[in-house]
Amino acid sequence: MIELILDIAKSLKLMVVAEGVENGDQLEFLKGHGCEMVQGYYFSKPVPAEDFEKLAFGEK
């Protein structure tokens, strides 16, 4: 199902964000099938915007 969704999105020139990535195997599968944007607990638990800025851009 995921492969089909990614293929359809690619043919329609749509950007896909895969949500809920929790481990390296899932990440590698998605990358291997052309999904370039992912999010999930594999990278970080949900955080408030202020904390995200610190994580993403360093301490201010």
N, C-alpha and C positions, 0 to 999 in steps of 0.2 A: 504494500500500500504506500509506504513512504517513497519507494523508488518511483511509483506512478505519479505521485503528487509532485515530486521534484522534476520529473520529465515534463509534466504538463506546465508547471510554472516556468521552466526553461523555454519551452516552445512559445509561451505567451510573453516572454521577456519580463517576468515578474521576479521580484526579490522575495526570497523565502527566509524566514527566521524560524529555526527549529527551537522550540521551548522544551524544557524539562530534561535537558542533558545532565545525566547524573554520573556517568563514568567514561573512561577513556575509550572503551569499546564502542559506545554509542557515538562519541565524537568522531572516531576514525571511520565508522560506517557512514556517517553523514558527510564528512569531508570526501570520502571515496566516491560518493554519489553526487558530488557537485554542490552540496549545501555549504555556503560560505559564511553564514551568520547563525550563531547558536547562542543559547543562554540556558542557565540552569545551575543547580547546586554544585555541579562539577567545578564551577568557577567561583561561585560565592552564594551565600544565602541572601535572601532579600535584605536590602539595607536602605535606610532613609537617604534622600537625595544628598544631604550634606556629607554623609559618610561615603557615598559613592564618589563624590568629587574628590575626596581625599584618597580613596583607593585608586581612582583612574588617573588623577593628575598630580598626586603627591600632596603632602601637607602644605598648607598655606599659612 
